[in-house]
């Protein structure tokens, strides 16, 4: 399926969806707590539904109450015969670690895209503390047999912080606790901060020996609680990019709180580009006539790559994005696909191993854009299509992963997006 995208101007109010990363973490931790927790403002998407299913497989009881989830946690990990993580790297990596707390064998897999994503670091780490693991050349499907004992483990930090978060989440439920050593520079650091923040909300303390290098978690119990999921700044970044490119008096309703979010960096990025960002209570808006380019390090915020890349359509100077090689290991190789597809629109693109240099040329072109079934690329290409006009974008069903109402929300404010 494709979408036909016409040149558009959008106006009115958009509501930023709840945060996907915090929804994942809250569901997992509520499921590991002995008692009843309430998670409010939940994002229901293909990815988070996979986490709900995984936690039910482990033995949690989860009931949906409108935008809330009521979770009765697990007294003892029930080994599951199979977990389908769909498209969710967060789900499969955290569920893999939790699987190792049980005594039986669990097989974890997902869709075609997920079966191409690297998993060997988490498997090696789990084996070093007592699990038996197998995979298909370091990729799903994974087979994991516990029970891990805890102890000390070392894991590389350069591919994904999800490996570190997964080990940290399971660590208080091991017999010995866990000393966690991160080898090399950790990417996406704020996502680990988010994990630690949610663990604290559920009553577990993480000892920070050296930030982003060494942590210790003693044997503890997760305690049931009420957790409110904040707005998703990854989605907010997409909405702000849309406002700059095709907005006409757009405001975005969102919550701004103190929980760590990597993509909070979008505010500073937009200001550096020359945009004016206005934040008033729960409303955000942005104004920009022309953007002035710049160099941007996305090592901690790889999900900002697509919304930042499309802003090259309105930038008078090149936008240089670097230190984001780990974006090649997301749902797709986002660096390569953005380079390939934005060239079709007339952007001059230089693809680097760790990023992109994007420069606006004198003439933009309509194009057929292939998102490769990647939700963030689909959204970015739709916004680009509304700016250029007369474009098609493939795989609209992919938005179910993180922002199921993306198309309907944009149509309500004037976006000309038609399924074809």
LINMO-V45594 format. One record per residue. RES is the residue in one letter. PHI is phi in radians with two decimals (NA if undefined). PSI is psi in whole degrees, 0 to 359 (none if undefined). D_CENTER is the distance of its C-alpha to the mean C-alpha in Angstrom with 2 decimals. Layout:
res:RES phi:PHI psi:PSI d_center:D_CENTER
res:RES phi:PHI psi:PSI d_center:D_CENTER
This chain:
res:X phi:NA psi:146 d_center:23.96
res:X phi:-2.21 psi:167 d_center:23.64
res:X phi:-2.05 psi:136 d_center:23.49
res:X phi:-1.62 psi:126 d_center:26.33
res:X phi:-2.05 psi:124 d_center:25.38
res:X phi:-1.86 psi:159 d_center:28.23
res:X phi:-0.97 psi:132 d_center:28.60
res:X phi:-2.42 psi:156 d_center:27.56
res:X phi:-2.19 psi:130 d_center:27.83
res:X phi:-1.94 psi:143 d_center:25.76
res:X phi:-2.58 psi:152 d_center:27.09
res:X phi:2.10 psi:211 d_center:26.64
res:X phi:-2.15 psi:131 d_center:23.83
res:X phi:-1.91 psi:145 d_center:20.23
res:X phi:-1.85 psi:121 d_center:18.37
res:X phi:-1.19 psi:130 d_center:14.77
res:X phi:-1.22 psi:164 d_center:12.94
res:X phi:-1.13 psi:162 d_center:11.88
res:X phi:-1.34 psi:128 d_center:8.71
res:X phi:-1.24 psi:316 d_center:6.45
res:X phi:-1.11 psi:316 d_center:5.82
res:X phi:-1.23 psi:326 d_center:9.53
res:X phi:-1.07 psi:311 d_center:10.61
res:X phi:-0.92 psi:305 d_center:9.76
res:X phi:-1.11 psi:318 d_center:11.54
res:X phi:-1.13 psi:320 d_center:14.32
res:X phi:-1.13 psi:315 d_center:15.17
res:X phi:-1.08 psi:313 d_center:15.53
res:X phi:-1.26 psi:323 d_center:17.58
res:X phi:-1.08 psi:324 d_center:19.64
res:X phi:-1.24 psi:335 d_center:20.44
res:X phi:-1.59 psi:352 d_center:21.67
res:X phi:-1.51 psi:142 d_center:23.79
res:X phi:-1.53 psi:92 d_center:27.40
res:X phi:2.53 psi:189 d_center:27.93
res:X phi:-1.75 psi:125 d_center:26.51
res:X phi:-2.01 psi:155 d_center:23.40
res:X phi:-2.10 psi:127 d_center:22.26
res:X phi:-1.92 psi:121 d_center:18.69
res:X phi:-1.84 psi:153 d_center:18.98
res:X phi:1.03 psi:49 d_center:17.01
res:X phi:-1.32 psi:140 d_center:14.77
res:X phi:-1.49 psi:118 d_center:12.25
res:X phi:-1.69 psi:112 d_center:13.88
res:X phi:-2.58 psi:174 d_center:12.02
res:X phi:-1.03 psi:318 d_center:12.42
res:X phi:-1.14 psi:310 d_center:9.52
res:X phi:-1.25 psi:330 d_center:10.76
res:X phi:-1.11 psi:327 d_center:14.24
res:X phi:-1.14 psi:322 d_center:13.90
res:X phi:-1.17 psi:319 d_center:13.34
res:X phi:-1.02 psi:314 d_center:16.32
res:X phi:-1.11 psi:319 d_center:18.36
res:X phi:-1.08 psi:316 d_center:17.74
res:X phi:-1.19 psi:326 d_center:18.87
res:X phi:-1.12 psi:323 d_center:21.82
res:X phi:-1.11 psi:327 d_center:22.75
res:X phi:-1.33 psi:347 d_center:22.98
res:X phi:2.09 psi:1 d_center:25.36
res:X phi:-1.32 psi:150 d_center:23.62
res:X phi:-1.81 psi:123 d_center:24.97
res:X phi:-2.25 psi:123 d_center:22.45
res:X phi:-2.11 psi:130 d_center:23.90
res:X phi:-1.50 psi:130 d_center:22.32
res:X phi:-2.25 psi:85 d_center:24.17
res:X phi:0.98 psi:242 d_center:23.03
res:X phi:-1.54 psi:7 d_center:19.88
res:X phi:-1.95 psi:160 d_center:20.41
res:X phi:-2.16 psi:134 d_center:20.23
res:X phi:-1.81 psi:119 d_center:23.20
res:X phi:-2.09 psi:121 d_center:22.52
res:X phi:-1.74 psi:117 d_center:25.46
res:X phi:-1.33 psi:178 d_center:24.40
res:X phi:-1.61 psi:130 d_center:25.66
res:X phi:-1.42 psi:324 d_center:28.95
res:X phi:-2.55 psi:132 d_center:28.73
res:X phi:-1.04 psi:123 d_center:26.04
res:X phi:-1.66 psi:117 d_center:27.17
res:X phi:-1.15 psi:132 d_center:26.59
res:X phi:-1.83 psi:147 d_center:25.33
res:X phi:-1.20 psi:324 d_center:26.70
res:X phi:-2.77 psi:139 d_center:23.50
res:X phi:-2.16 psi:127 d_center:19.85
res:X phi:-1.77 psi:109 d_center:18.05
res:X phi:-1.52 psi:4 d_center:14.27
res:X phi:0.97 psi:243 d_center:14.25
res:X phi:-1.82 psi:7 d_center:11.30
res:X phi:-1.70 psi:109 d_center:8.91
res:X phi:-1.15 psi:322 d_center:8.74
res:X phi:-1.04 psi:314 d_center:7.85
res:X phi:-1.06 psi:309 d_center:10.84
res:X phi:-1.20 psi:325 d_center:13.17
res:X phi:-1.29 psi:316 d_center:12.91
res:X phi:-1.22 psi:319 d_center:13.47
res:X phi:-1.11 psi:327 d_center:15.93
res:X phi:-1.07 psi:316 d_center:17.69
res:X phi:-1.16 psi:318 d_center:18.49
res:X phi:-1.14 psi:324 d_center:19.67
res:X phi:-0.97 psi:324 d_center:21.74
res:X phi:-1.26 psi:352 d_center:23.64
res:X phi:-1.40 psi:340 d_center:24.93
res:X phi:-1.52 psi:171 d_center:26.97
res:X phi:-1.71 psi:349 d_center:30.15
res:X phi:-1.74 psi:194 d_center:29.71
res:X phi:-1.84 psi:134 d_center:27.82
res:X phi:-2.17 psi:135 d_center:24.43
res:X phi:-1.89 psi:129 d_center:23.18
res:X phi:-2.15 psi:133 d_center:19.49
res:X phi:-2.57 psi:193 d_center:18.46
res:X phi:-2.99 psi:199 d_center:16.42
res:X phi:-1.34 psi:182 d_center:16.75
res:X phi:-1.04 psi:320 d_center:18.08
res:X phi:-1.14 psi:314 d_center:14.88
res:X phi:-1.13 psi:328 d_center:13.65
res:X phi:-1.25 psi:358 d_center:17.22
res:X phi:-1.82 psi:1 d_center:16.93
res:X phi:-1.64 psi:143 d_center:14.22
res:X phi:-1.22 psi:136 d_center:15.79
res:X phi:-2.29 psi:354 d_center:16.51
res:X phi:-0.98 psi:321 d_center:19.82
res:X phi:-1.01 psi:319 d_center:18.97
res:X phi:-1.24 psi:326 d_center:18.11
res:X phi:-1.15 psi:315 d_center:21.17
res:X phi:-1.08 psi:319 d_center:23.43
res:X phi:-1.13 psi:316 d_center:22.49
res:X phi:-1.14 psi:321 d_center:23.18
res:X phi:-1.12 psi:327 d_center:26.40
res:X phi:-1.20 psi:344 d_center:27.56
res:X phi:-2.04 psi:20 d_center:27.72
res:X phi:2.04 psi:355 d_center:29.40
res:X phi:-1.49 psi:160 d_center:27.24
res:X phi:-1.93 psi:126 d_center:28.23
res:X phi:-2.31 psi:147 d_center:25.56
res:X phi:-2.51 psi:160 d_center:25.76
res:X phi:-2.76 psi:182 d_center:23.59
res:X phi:-1.79 psi:90 d_center:24.10
res:X phi:0.97 psi:42 d_center:24.30
res:X phi:1.39 psi:11 d_center:21.35
res:X phi:-2.27 psi:161 d_center:19.16
res:X phi:-1.07 psi:154 d_center:18.99
res:X phi:-1.31 psi:149 d_center:21.01
res:X phi:-1.92 psi:142 d_center:21.28
res:X phi:-2.11 psi:123 d_center:24.27
res:X phi:-2.26 psi:128 d_center:24.30
res:X phi:-2.13 psi:124 d_center:27.42
res:X phi:-1.57 psi:183 d_center:27.74
res:X phi:-2.06 psi:135 d_center:28.93
res:X phi:-1.30 psi:152 d_center:27.52
res:X phi:-1.79 psi:342 d_center:29.74
res:X phi:1.63 psi:193 d_center:27.62
res:X phi:2.19 psi:231 d_center:29.08
res:X phi:-2.25 psi:138 d_center:27.66
res:X phi:-2.49 psi:148 d_center:24.97
res:X phi:-2.12 psi:136 d_center:23.71
res:X phi:-2.45 psi:142 d_center:20.44
res:X phi:-1.21 psi:147 d_center:19.37
res:X phi:-1.83 psi:0 d_center:16.70
res:X phi:-1.55 psi:353 d_center:16.37
res:X phi:-1.75 psi:309 d_center:14.08
res:X phi:-2.79 psi:137 d_center:11.09
res:X phi:-1.26 psi:346 d_center:11.03
res:X phi:-1.07 psi:328 d_center:9.90
res:X phi:-1.08 psi:317 d_center:13.59
res:X phi:-1.19 psi:315 d_center:14.88
res:X phi:-1.05 psi:319 d_center:13.03
res:X phi:-1.07 psi:313 d_center:14.31
res:X phi:-1.14 psi:321 d_center:17.78
res:X phi:-1.14 psi:319 d_center:17.85
res:X phi:-1.11 psi:321 d_center:17.12
res:X phi:-1.46 psi:343 d_center:19.94
res:X phi:-1.05 psi:320 d_center:22.27
res:X phi:-1.20 psi:346 d_center:24.23
res:X phi:-1.68 psi:4 d_center:25.30
res:X phi:-1.51 psi:160 d_center:26.97
res:X phi:-1.13 psi:323 d_center:30.71
res:X phi:-1.83 psi:357 d_center:30.67
res:X phi:1.26 psi:190 d_center:27.39
res:X phi:-2.55 psi:135 d_center:25.46
res:X phi:-1.79 psi:122 d_center:25.84
res:X phi:-1.99 psi:119 d_center:22.73
res:X phi:-1.92 psi:130 d_center:23.32
res:X phi:-1.81 psi:121 d_center:20.74
res:X phi:-1.58 psi:125 d_center:22.40
res:X phi:1.43 psi:189 d_center:21.90
res:X phi:-1.43 psi:130 d_center:19.51
res:X phi:-1.39 psi:130 d_center:16.13
res:X phi:-1.57 psi:158 d_center:13.19
res:X phi:0.96 psi:46 d_center:10.28
res:X phi:-0.94 psi:317 d_center:12.86
res:X phi:-1.06 psi:338 d_center:11.64
res:X phi:-1.23 psi:328 d_center:9.01
res:X phi:-1.22 psi:320 d_center:12.29
res:X phi:-1.01 psi:321 d_center:14.06
res:X phi:-1.11 psi:318 d_center:11.89
res:X phi:-1.04 psi:313 d_center:12.83
res:X phi:-1.10 psi:321 d_center:16.39
res:X phi:-1.12 psi:318 d_center:16.56
res:X phi:-1.23 psi:321 d_center:15.79
res:X phi:-1.01 psi:320 d_center:18.20
res:X phi:-1.10 psi:319 d_center:20.74
res:X phi:-1.06 psi:329 d_center:20.48
res:X phi:-1.69 psi:17 d_center:21.36
res:X phi:1.56 psi:12 d_center:24.26
res:X phi:-1.94 psi:134 d_center:23.33
res:X phi:-1.77 psi:133 d_center:24.11
res:X phi:-1.88 psi:126 d_center:22.61
res:X phi:-1.50 psi:119 d_center:25.16
res:X phi:-1.56 psi:105 d_center:23.93
res:X phi:-1.40 psi:312 d_center:26.48
res:X phi:-2.61 psi:120 d_center:25.03
res:X phi:-0.93 psi:128 d_center:21.70
res:X phi:1.13 psi:15 d_center:19.07
res:X phi:-2.25 psi:313 d_center:21.98
res:X phi:-2.50 psi:131 d_center:23.63
res:X phi:-2.41 psi:156 d_center:23.02
res:X phi:-2.33 psi:135 d_center:25.20
res:X phi:-2.25 psi:117 d_center:24.63
res:X phi:-1.40 psi:167 d_center:27.87
res:X phi:-1.11 psi:125 d_center:28.45
res:X phi:-2.58 psi:176 d_center:27.56
res:X phi:-2.09 psi:136 d_center:26.78
res:X phi:-1.25 psi:139 d_center:23.89
res:X phi:-1.92 psi:137 d_center:25.51
res:X phi:-1.09 psi:148 d_center:24.74
res:X phi:-2.76 psi:180 d_center:23.76
res:X phi:-1.89 psi:127 d_center:22.49
res:X phi:-2.19 psi:131 d_center:18.97
res:X phi:-1.81 psi:120 d_center:17.87
res:X phi:-1.32 psi:127 d_center:14.20
res:X phi:-1.36 psi:175 d_center:13.84
res:X phi:-1.16 psi:158 d_center:12.76
res:X phi:-1.69 psi:111 d_center:9.31
res:X phi:-1.27 psi:342 d_center:9.96
res:X phi:-1.14 psi:315 d_center:7.37
res:X phi:-1.21 psi:322 d_center:9.60
res:X phi:-1.03 psi:320 d_center:12.51
res:X phi:-1.05 psi:320 d_center:12.43
res:X phi:-1.12 psi:317 d_center:12.86
res:X phi:-1.17 psi:322 d_center:15.60
res:X phi:-1.19 psi:322 d_center:17.27
res:X phi:-1.10 psi:320 d_center:17.50
res:X phi:-1.09 psi:319 d_center:19.05
res:X phi:-1.07 psi:320 d_center:21.40
res:X phi:-1.19 psi:318 d_center:22.58
res:X phi:-1.41 psi:318 d_center:23.20
res:X phi:-2.31 psi:11 d_center:24.60
res:X phi:-1.46 psi:147 d_center:24.89
res:X phi:-2.37 psi:89 d_center:28.28
res:X phi:1.14 psi:55 d_center:28.12
res:X phi:-1.68 psi:135 d_center:24.59
res:X phi:-2.11 psi:151 d_center:23.34
res:X phi:-2.15 psi:123 d_center:19.97
res:X phi:-1.49 psi:126 d_center:20.14
res:X phi:-2.70 psi:170 d_center:17.58
res:X phi:-1.92 psi:134 d_center:17.80
res:X phi:-1.99 psi:107 d_center:17.96
res:X phi:-2.19 psi:190 d_center:18.23
res:X phi:-1.67 psi:357 d_center:18.32
res:X phi:-1.11 psi:139 d_center:15.31
res:X phi:-1.08 psi:133 d_center:13.43
res:X phi:-2.47 psi:125 d_center:10.50
res:X phi:-1.01 psi:320 d_center:9.85
res:X phi:-1.45 psi:6 d_center:9.85
res:X phi:-1.04 psi:339 d_center:13.19
res:X phi:-1.05 psi:344 d_center:14.54
res:X phi:-1.03 psi:328 d_center:14.72
res:X phi:-1.10 psi:312 d_center:17.94
res:X phi:-1.18 psi:324 d_center:19.68
res:X phi:-1.09 psi:314 d_center:18.69
res:X phi:-1.13 psi:321 d_center:20.21
res:X phi:-1.12 psi:320 d_center:23.22
res:X phi:-1.14 psi:327 d_center:23.77
res:X phi:-1.25 psi:345 d_center:23.75
res:X phi:1.88 psi:8 d_center:26.47
res:X phi:-1.50 psi:158 d_center:24.88
res:X phi:-1.86 psi:121 d_center:25.89
res:X phi:-1.86 psi:127 d_center:23.28
res:X phi:-1.97 psi:123 d_center:24.85
res:X phi:-2.11 psi:117 d_center:23.42
res:X phi:-2.30 psi:108 d_center:25.77
res:X phi:0.93 psi:248 d_center:24.95
res:X phi:-1.84 psi:24 d_center:22.28
res:X phi:-2.22 psi:138 d_center:22.60
res:X phi:-2.22 psi:139 d_center:21.21
res:X phi:-2.47 psi:163 d_center:22.87
res:X phi:-2.51 psi:143 d_center:23.22
res:X phi:-2.24 psi:140 d_center:26.23
res:X phi:-2.83 psi:123 d_center:26.82
res:X phi:-1.43 psi:306 d_center:29.76
res:X phi:-2.39 psi:150 d_center:28.95
res:X phi:-1.82 psi:147 d_center:26.37
res:X phi:-1.91 psi:19 d_center:27.79
res:X phi:1.20 psi:191 d_center:25.28
res:X phi:2.53 psi:177 d_center:24.51
res:X phi:-1.90 psi:135 d_center:22.73
res:X phi:-2.38 psi:122 d_center:19.16
res:X phi:-1.57 psi:113 d_center:17.63
res:X phi:-1.88 psi:28 d_center:13.82
res:X phi:-1.04 psi:326 d_center:13.86
res:X phi:-1.63 psi:349 d_center:11.89
res:X phi:-2.42 psi:65 d_center:9.55
res:X phi:-1.12 psi:336 d_center:8.85
res:X phi:-1.25 psi:350 d_center:6.69
res:X phi:-1.40 psi:352 d_center:10.11
res:X phi:-0.99 psi:307 d_center:11.95
res:X phi:-1.09 psi:310 d_center:12.47
res:X phi:-1.15 psi:329 d_center:13.57
res:X phi:-1.29 psi:320 d_center:15.63
res:X phi:-1.04 psi:319 d_center:17.15
res:X phi:-1.27 psi:344 d_center:18.58
res:X phi:-1.21 psi:348 d_center:20.24
res:X phi:-1.09 psi:341 d_center:22.60
res:X phi:-1.12 psi:341 d_center:24.32
res:X phi:-2.23 psi:19 d_center:25.82
res:X phi:-1.81 psi:131 d_center:26.24
res:X phi:-1.34 psi:343 d_center:29.80
res:X phi:-2.26 psi:162 d_center:28.84
res:X phi:-1.05 psi:148 d_center:26.43
res:X phi:-1.87 psi:119 d_center:22.81
res:X phi:-1.91 psi:115 d_center:22.12
res:X phi:-1.90 psi:128 d_center:18.57
res:X phi:-2.49 psi:173 d_center:18.70
res:X phi:1.03 psi:39 d_center:17.39
res:X phi:-2.31 psi:35 d_center:14.24
res:X phi:-0.99 psi:328 d_center:15.57
res:X phi:-1.14 psi:348 d_center:12.55
res:X phi:-1.19 psi:344 d_center:11.01
res:X phi:-1.28 psi:345 d_center:13.77
res:X phi:-1.89 psi:19 d_center:12.24
res:X phi:-1.44 psi:205 d_center:9.07
res:X phi:-0.96 psi:328 d_center:9.98
res:X phi:-2.45 psi:179 d_center:12.87
res:X phi:-1.41 psi:89 d_center:14.59
res:X phi:-1.16 psi:329 d_center:13.23
res:X phi:-1.11 psi:309 d_center:15.96
res:X phi:-1.12 psi:318 d_center:18.70
res:X phi:-1.25 psi:319 d_center:17.85
res:X phi:-1.06 psi:318 d_center:17.53
res:X phi:-1.06 psi:313 d_center:20.80
res:X phi:-1.12 psi:314 d_center:22.50
res:X phi:-1.42 psi:323 d_center:21.72
res:X phi:-1.21 psi:334 d_center:22.20
res:X phi:-1.07 psi:324 d_center:25.53
res:X phi:-1.06 psi:330 d_center:26.61
res:X phi:-1.42 psi:349 d_center:26.40
res:X phi:1.87 psi:6 d_center:28.63
res:X phi:-1.35 psi:135 d_center:26.33
res:X phi:-1.38 psi:122 d_center:27.72
res:X phi:-2.18 psi:131 d_center:25.03
res:X phi:-1.98 psi:115 d_center:25.44
res:X phi:-1.53 psi:125 d_center:22.89
res:X phi:-1.87 psi:163 d_center:22.57
res:X phi:-1.03 psi:325 d_center:21.27
res:X phi:-1.98 psi:17 d_center:18.71
res:X phi:2.92 psi:204 d_center:18.25
res:X phi:-2.49 psi:148 d_center:20.22
res:X phi:-2.04 psi:119 d_center:23.25
res:X phi:-2.08 psi:132 d_center:23.54
res:X phi:-2.38 psi:131 d_center:26.84
res:X phi:-1.24 psi:133 d_center:28.15
res:X phi:-1.72 psi:179 d_center:31.33
res:X phi:-1.24 psi:337 d_center:34.23
res:X phi:-2.39 psi:129 d_center:33.39
res:X phi:-1.72 psi:153 d_center:30.29
res:X phi:-2.20 psi:146 d_center:30.46
res:X phi:-1.17 psi:154 d_center:29.26
res:X phi:-2.79 psi:161 d_center:27.43
res:X phi:-1.64 psi:116 d_center:25.92
res:X phi:-1.87 psi:131 d_center:22.27
res:X phi:-1.83 psi:112 d_center:20.52
res:X phi:-1.48 psi:355 d_center:16.76
res:X phi:0.97 psi:34 d_center:17.01
res:X phi:1.06 psi:31 d_center:15.22
res:X phi:-1.85 psi:120 d_center:11.83
res:X phi:-1.04 psi:318 d_center:10.45
res:X phi:-1.28 psi:326 d_center:9.44
res:X phi:-1.23 psi:321 d_center:12.75
res:X phi:-1.02 psi:311 d_center:14.63
res:X phi:-1.09 psi:315 d_center:13.94
res:X phi:-1.07 psi:318 d_center:14.83
res:X phi:-1.23 psi:327 d_center:17.87
res:X phi:-1.10 psi:316 d_center:19.03
res:X phi:-1.12 psi:317 d_center:19.19
res:X phi:-1.06 psi:319 d_center:20.99
res:X phi:-1.11 psi:322 d_center:23.23
res:X phi:-1.16 psi:333 d_center:24.20
res:X phi:-1.38 psi:316 d_center:25.28
res:X phi:-1.47 psi:317 d_center:27.22
res:X phi:1.61 psi:150 d_center:28.47
res:X phi:0.98 psi:51 d_center:29.61
res:X phi:-2.07 psi:161 d_center:26.52
res:X phi:-2.11 psi:150 d_center:24.97
res:X phi:-2.30 psi:132 d_center:21.35
res:X phi:-1.45 psi:159 d_center:20.67
res:X phi:1.12 psi:55 d_center:18.57
res:X phi:-1.10 psi:335 d_center:18.01
res:X phi:-1.13 psi:344 d_center:17.22
res:X phi:-1.13 psi:336 d_center:13.75
res:X phi:-1.15 psi:345 d_center:12.55
res:X phi:-1.03 psi:340 d_center:13.05
res:X phi:-1.12 psi:319 d_center:9.62
res:X phi:-2.39 psi:337 d_center:8.05
res:X phi:-2.58 psi:73 d_center:11.22
res:X phi:-1.01 psi:332 d_center:14.33
res:X phi:-1.67 psi:15 d_center:16.79
res:X phi:-0.95 psi:307 d_center:15.85
res:X phi:-1.13 psi:312 d_center:19.14
res:X phi:-1.13 psi:322 d_center:21.35
res:X phi:-1.08 psi:316 d_center:20.19
res:X phi:-1.24 psi:325 d_center:21.03
res:X phi:-1.12 psi:325 d_center:24.24
res:X phi:-1.13 psi:332 d_center:25.37
res:X phi:-1.82 psi:13 d_center:25.36
res:X phi:1.92 psi:2 d_center:27.08
res:X phi:-1.22 psi:132 d_center:24.62
res:X phi:-1.68 psi:83 d_center:26.58
res:X phi:-2.15 psi:115 d_center:24.25
res:X phi:-2.12 psi:130 d_center:26.25
res:X phi:-1.23 psi:138 d_center:25.44
res:X phi:-2.41 psi:none d_center:27.88
